[in-house]
Each structure stands twice: as structure tokens, then as C-alpha cells.
Amino acid sequence: MLSLLTDGDYYEKICYDLFLKDRFPSYESFWNSFIVPLTNRPIDVHTKTDIELRRQFPQEDLKRIHERIIILQLHYSVFRMLHKAFGCIGKSDKEINEVENFFSSVYSALDISAELFGRYEKVQGGIVIDRDCFDPSSLEKDSRDIRKKWQKNHSYPQTIGDIRKYRNLMHHGQMFGSIVTPAAGFIALPRPSEIEKYLDWRSVGVSYHSSNIHDFLYSKDIVKLSFDEVIIYLEAEWKNNLL
């Protein structure tokens, strides 16, 4: 068994103690069982060539081998989106751009995960793979179709659904109404579960300064709680679908 702390790449080593080791251990478990054999570890982190992988998987054609490689790439891409999201937390108390960047990153992590689960299911189930996943003429459509099929068949829990809705409203509609504390400049926003009540900016100030203050949190608290929910969800889904 290898360790991300010693045999991961630069970013995996950085994030090992930040959130991978204790909060997302299944990432390392799948990395050991599926990802490491596709690479030159412990010599280096690079992925093996097609020639090397054909020798390693003599019963598989190149399309199925490439499917393994894209699973490797999706697995790492989920991690990098989580790393980006984690990096936004520190400045999210006063920078609305960091809040927006955070929700964009965790949303991407969830979408990429859905494609990862769908593709892994195909490989493990022995389903015939009729198109090379690296064919640029079909990759975008295939990725979208696999992701949407998985999401249709596997409903998100309410908390994750609220986070995704929050991001969609944030990035595809008007900006959120907010309260900024006059002295320190901290941002207060409606919670993800309550955002639809505050699409009209005029209602934000009225409610915040009244008995509905429980509908709001400081932006950094929203970001931290959302990261917690996403990492808990992904840890459970890694166990259910990849291990």
C-alpha cells in the first residue's frame, strides 16, 4: 500500500492533512486500488503508456484501457476541484468573489463525480465500450450523457441539492442580496436552504434585522458548512460506488 503523503502528486501531498486523510479517506483507498496500477509509482506519478497498459490488461482493447485512463483523470479532477474550493474558504468572509468561486468548484466536483461513477460502472460491469473516450468529436456529449444519466438515477440528498441550487441561482441569475457589517466588512447571506425566499433583494435587509435572522449566516460559515456537506457526501459515494 502506498500513501498519498509520500507517493501522491504535489497537490495531493499538500491536501493530505488538510482534508484527504481524515475526511476523505476513500479517495486514497480507490487511488491505491485503481489509480496506482495505471501509473509508474513508486518511480514517478506519470500514467503508463498504451503499450505498457496493453501488456498489463491483455484481454482489453484500447477503448476499454482508455476508459480506465479517463477514470483516473476524473478521479484526480474531483480532488482538484475540492482543493480549489478549500482554498476559497479563507477569504470568503469578506470577498463575495471567493464565495462564488467556492460554489462553482464544489458544483464541478459533484458533476465530475457523477461522470466518474457512471464510467466506472461501465468498466466494472463489462459493458461494451463502442467509442473511444478521447475522441474529441464525441467526448463532450458522452460526458454530459453519462453524468446526467447517473444524476437521474441517483438523487442527491436535500443538503447537496440545496448547495447545487445555490450555485445555479448564484451563477445563472441575479447576484444575491447580502448584508455587510459596517465595521469589519463581514458578509451575511441567506442560507442555501432559504435562498429562494430572498430573490428579491428588498427582503434581505428587512428580514435580517427582524426575527428572521436565523435564515442568514456569515458567508464564511456558509462556505465551511457547504464544504463539510460535500466532503461527507463524496466520502459516502466513494464507498458505495468505487470500493
N, C-alpha and C positions, 0 to 999 in steps of 0.2 A: 504493500500500500504506500502510495506517495502522498505528499502533503502539499496543499496549495501554498503553504507558508514557505516551503523550500523549492517546490517544483512548478508553482504557478507562474504566470507572467507578471510583469511589473505591477499592473493594477490589481491583480488578484492577491499579490503579497501585501499591498497597501491595505486592501479591504478585509483581509483575513480576520484581524482582530476588531475591525470596525463593525462588521455585521455578518460576515460569512461563517465564522467558526461557531458562534453560539446561536445565531438567529436563523441561519440558512444552511445548516449542515448537510442537507440533502443535495445541495449544489456540489459539494465536494465528493459526496458518495457517487453521484452519477458521473462526475468528472473522472473519478478513478475507474469506474466500471466500463464506461463507454468512450470517453474522450481520450484518456491517456493512451489506450492501444492504437489510436489513429495518429499519434504523434511520435516524435523521436525521443520523448522523455525516457530516461532522465538526462540524456545527452543535451537536447535542446527542446524548445517548446513548439517547433515548427511541425506542420502536418506532413505526413508521408506523401510520397508521390503516387500517382495512379499505378505505376508499375509495381511499387512496393505493396500497395494495397491489394492489387490483383493476386499477388502471391499469398497475402495474408488471408484473403477471402476468395479461394479458388472457385467456389460454387456460385459466386455472384458476378453479374455483368457490371459494366461500368456505370450504368444508370443507377443501380442499387448502391454501388460504392459511393457515387456522388451524393446520393441521398443521405448516407452516413455523414459525409463531409458537411452538408448543409445543416444537419442536426447539430454538429459540432459548432458551426458558426452561429446558429440561432441561440444555442445554449450560452455562448460567450456574450452574444449581443444583449440578452436579457440582463446578464450581470452588469455590463457596461451602462445600460440604462439605469439600473439601480445605483450604480456608482455616481452617475450624473445627478440623479435625484438626491442622493445623500449629500452631495456637495452643495446643493442649494439650501439646505436646512439652515446653515449658519447665518446667512444674510436675509432669510425670509421674514425676519421680524420687522424690517423697515423697507425692504425692496420688493415691490409688487412683481417686478420682472422675475425675481427669483422664485416667487410663488408660482407664476405662470410656467416657468421653465421646469419646476418640480413636477407639476401635474402633467405636463407634456411628456416628461421622461417616464413617470410611472405608468402612464397610459400606454406608451410604446412598449414597456416591459411586459405588460399584460397582453397586448396584441401579439407580440413576438412569441410569448409563451404559448398562446393558442396555436400558432402555426407549428411550433416545436412539438407540442403534444400530438397534433394531427399527423405530422410526418413520422414521428417515432412509432405511432400506432401502425402506420402503413408498413414500415420496415419490420417491426416485430411480428406483425400479422401475416407476413409473407405475401402481401397484396402485390399484384403485378404493377410494376412501375413502367409506364409506357412512354414517358417523356423525361429527358434529362433535365434535372432541376436547375442546371446552369445555362439552359437555353434562354437567351435574353428575349426571344420572341414570345415566350410563354411564362416566364418566371413571375412577373408581376401579377398576372391573372391567377396562376396556380396558387401563389402565396395567399392572395386575397380569398380565393375559394376555400382553401384548406382552413384558413383562420375563421372565416365566417361559419363554415360547417361545424367546426369544433365549438364555437361560441353558441351556436344554435342548439347543439345537443348537450351543452354543459352550462347551465345557468350560473351566473355569478351570484354570490351571496349579496345581501342587501348593502352591506358596507362597501363592497367593491363596486357594486352598481352605482352607489351614490358618488363615489370617487370618479368614476368614468363620466357620469352625468355632469359633475362639477367641471371637469376638464372640457367637455364638449360645449357647455354653456360659456365657459371662460374663453375658449378659442374660436368659437363659431357664432358668437353673439356679441351683445354689448358688454363692455367691461363691467365688473361687479361694483356695486356701491360699497363704500367702506367708510370706516371711521379711523382717523389718525389722531392719536393722542397729542395734544398741543405742545407739551414739554419735551417728551422723549421721542416722539415721532413713530411710536409703535402703531402697527396696522391691525384693526379688528375687522373681521369679515364674517358673514353668515356661515354657519357650519355647512358642510356638504349635504347633510340630510335636510337642511332647511332652506337651501338657496332659492328654490322656486317660489318661496314666499316673498323674496326680496328682489325680484327682477326689476321692479320699479324703484329707482334709487331713492325716491322721496320717502319710502317706507323705512329705509335703513336707519336714519337718524332718529326718527320718531320712536321706533321700536327699541333701538339700542339704549336710549335714555329713558325707557319706561320699564315696565315689568317683563318685557320680552328679552331682556339682556341674555338669558340662557340660550337664545338662538345664535349667539355670536361667540367667537373665540378669537384670541390673537392669532395672527396669520402663522406665526412660527409654531404655535400649538396645533393648528390645523394640519400643517405640513408634517410635523412629527407624528401625530396620530395616524395620518394617512399612510406614511411610510410604514408604521407598525402594522397596519391592517394589510397592506400589500405584501409585506415580507412574511407575515403569518399565513396568508393565503397561498403564496408561492411555495413555501415550505411544505404545506399540506398537499398541494397539487403535484409537486415533485415526487413525494412519497407515493401518491395514488397512481400517477401516470408514468413515472420513469423508473421507479425502483421496485 
